[in-house]
Amino acid sequence: MTSKTKITLLYALALAGLVIPWWFNIAYLLEGGSFAPGPFIAAVATNKLTAGITWDVYLAAAAFSVWLLQDARSSGIRRPWLYVALTFCIGLAFALPLYLARRERSGRT
């Protein structure tokens, strides 16, 4: 796979990672849901499956953040904290491919 193809694919995945989860997040909010800690924790703990998926994503996001902050030093990515913020404010499915695309574009992979 060429670098240009990989970058295009990663940007497409980042776009999908932005649009698809937020389609559901917006539906959740329109149905009266909330991102306030109490209601949010109650919603994600509705059953064991959603709780497991939620913890899986948050732990993966934490691991990605630790790796990203270390990797950014050697890959030349500026403002790595921005990608950590995007991970927890927008979503891992958006921030991870976006970071990898930017890393690939920097040519220091």
N, C-alpha and C positions, 0 to 999 in steps of 0.2 A: 504494500500500500504506500502510495506516495505521501509525502508530508502534506501536500495541499489537500489530498483526499481525506487524510486523517483529520486535519483541521476542520474541514467542511463537515465531516461526520460528527466531530465533537461539538461544533457549534449547533448542529441540528439536534443532537441529544440535549444540549443545554436548553435550547428553545422548547423542546418537548418536556424537559424537566421543569420548565417554568410554567408552561400552559396547562399541562395535564393535571398535576397536583393542585394548582391554583383554581382550576375549574371546580374541583371538588371542595376546596377550601371556601371559595365564594358561595357555593351552594350551601355549605354548612352554615356560613354566616347569615345567609338570606333566610335560612330556616330557624333563625334565632340562636344559633351557636355563638360561642364567644372564645376568644383566645386568652381571656383572663385566666389566671392559674387554676382556680377552683373548678369552674365549668369545663375548662379544657382537660384537666386531669380526669375528671369524671367521664368525659366523652371518650377519651382514649383508653380508659380502663373499663369500658362497657363490657368487654368479654376478654378472655385470655388471648385470643388471636390478635385483636387490635392492640392490646397491651404489649404482646410479644413483638409485633411489627414495629410499634412505636419505639420500644427500647432498642430493637435492632438498629433502626435508623439513627437514633440519637447516639448510640455507642459508635456506630460507623462514622458519624459526623465528628465525634470527638477524636477518633483515631485519625481521620482525614485532616483535621485541624492541626493536630500535633505534627503529623508528617509534613503538611503544607508549610508550616512555620519554619521547619528545619530545611525543607527542600528549597524554599524561596531564596535562601541565602546563596545557594550554589547555582540556581537556575536563572538568577537575574530578574525575578519577578518583583516589581515594586509594589508596595502597599499590601503585603500578604494578609494583614489584618482585615482588609476589605473582603477577601474571600471567606475568611472565618465568619465575619458578620453576615455575608450573603448566605452562608451555609445554615446559620441558625435563624435568620430572618426570612429568607425566601425558601431555601430548601437545598438539601444535599444533591438531589437529582439535577439541580441547576448549577450550583457552585462547582461541583467536582468536574464535570466536562468543560465548563468555562475555564477553570484554572488549567486543566490539561491542554486545552486549545491554546491558551495564552502562552503556556510553557513551550508548546511545540512551535509556536510562532517566533518565540525568542531565539530558537535555534540552539538552545543549550540543554537539550534533553539528555 
